[in-house]
Amino acid sequence: MKLDTRIKELIAVGASVTANCQPCLQYHVSKARESGADDEEIAIAIAVAKAVRKGAAAKMDDFGRDRRDSGNGGVRRGPGLRLHCLRKPLHLCPGR
């Protein structure tokens, strides 16, 4: 099965929402419209992405709570620990 450009851009709209990347979202909404997607399809893609993001956030909250409640949760502590997850992620979106 091949996906046409419209479908790929709607997927990219959803991925942009879940990645919290506003420039990506602007870019992919524009490209989705150019590819024939209408406002309703874009709204559905955004709604699905928001539901996925909300579910993932809830699972991460549970995961963090479980690690907290189980002692050190297997988290390595010491001088070599780097908080890499606090850095802004690199986005290679063409919209940037």
TAPE-V50418 format. One record per pair of residues at least 24 apart in sequence whose ideal C-beta (glycine too) atoms are under 7 Angstrom apart, sorted by the first residue. I is the first residue (numbers start at 1). J is the second residue. D is the distance in whole Angstrom. If there is no record, write none. Layout:
BEGIN
i->I j->J d->D
i->I j->J d->D
END
This chain:
BEGIN
i->5 j->35 d->4
i->6 j->32 d->7
i->6 j->35 d->4
i->6 j->36 d->5
i->6 j->37 d->5
i->9 j->35 d->5
i->9 j->37 d->6
i->10 j->37 d->6
i->10 j->41 d->6
i->10 j->45 d->4
i->13 j->42 d->6
i->13 j->45 d->4
i->13 j->46 d->6
i->14 j->45 d->5
i->14 j->48 d->6
i->14 j->49 d->4
i->17 j->46 d->6
i->17 j->49 d->4
i->17 j->50 d->6
i->17 j->53 d->7
i->18 j->49 d->5
i->18 j->52 d->6
i->18 j->53 d->5
i->21 j->91 d->5
i->21 j->93 d->6
i->23 j->93 d->7
i->23 j->95 d->5
i->23 j->96 d->5
i->24 j->91 d->6
i->24 j->93 d->4
i->24 j->95 d->5
i->26 j->95 d->6
i->27 j->93 d->6
i->27 j->94 d->6
i->27 j->95 d->2
i->28 j->95 d->7
END
